[in-house]
Amino acid sequence: MSASDTDALFEAPPEQFGRDSPPELLSVALGATLYMPASRPALAADVTKQAAAGVTSVVVCLEDAIADEDLVEAEANLVSAFADLWEQAGSELPLLFVRVRAPEQIPALVARLGPAAGLLDGFVLPKFTAALGARYLAAVDAADALRGSATDRGAPPLRLMPVIESGAVLYAETRVEELTRLRDLLHGARHRILAVRLGATDLCALYGLRRSPDLSIYDVKVVSDLIADVVNVLGRADGSGFTVTGPVWEYFGQEAGGPERIFKPQLRQSPFLEHDEPDLRGHLVSRAIDGLIREVTLDRANGLHGKTTIHPSHVAVVNALSVVSHEEHRDAADVLGSGRAGGVLASVHRNKMNEVRPHTAWARATMLRARVFGVAADGVSFVDLLAASLPR
């Protein structure tokens, strides 16, 4: 955004952050994490291009995005791209992660990257289970030792984002035991765990399911039940929990095509009319972005932060919806600034109660999000933020 747009839209603009920022801030700053296949021909250029467009975190994928027969070539392409990025020392880069296939890939890749491993912020660990997890953690310890000897640029420890997507955690008869074992394993490596991700596509595949653009992942009950349990065990607000990120939205329909829609669009017309953006609503609906907006809203209501994205058009939507509204910020500030151990306060907008004790954890999380994504000015809605963020 331009400086004038920022001044007009934000009461408090987003703060600067970097890879050395506290992990609790970085886990929220992941925002819309954009996945890229490691086989992309112009991988280095694509990373810098998306960083300039506002992407804060990128995962270069060597797993499901790559066919088995293309893996060797994809690994070589990844190593070459990191070398190019390393040479562009002044370039602004997002947080960079690699999704691997197996534990042994981790130290092998770091060894091949050499000094360019200094650009690597961590790894995404697919199909993460309690049985496999210890091997992953040991492999990252080995990789960190290699990285420290290969580069003279200081870097924080490699961060990890395990992906919950296995049958062991989805099936009812093993879920509680598996989640309990995962919690114990992740607590033991807490200094490395940046966030826990949810692999909705793989989870749906275990039952041969796929949601349509008219539905959210919360309509797929076998998966939404698991999301609730993951947040229950791993996302607690008592200091023991981790950031849990929202699952991928698969659809990016084009103006003249895309999957058939059965139900009415999921965006009200009035906010777009009130903010003089009627065409924006049509643009969003035609690309199934109304479903993404609804799912992001449901993610936050269910304790998830940020989202896995596989298309650049989704990034601005997720990040714009992460901006803290003026009303949210006032409520959070009132709760934290009350100086009281309990009690109830009427909100400044006189439309809700703010109960100090039970709303304190929410208020702290809201203030953390405000630091990363900013606070909207009074009267600015998500429509204004989307209009300023999306190319049309």
Summary of the structure (lengths in Angstrom):
residues: 392
radius of gyration: 21.1
end to end distance: 14.4
largest distance: 62.4
contacts: 1258
relative contact order: 0.12
helix: 49%
strand: 12%
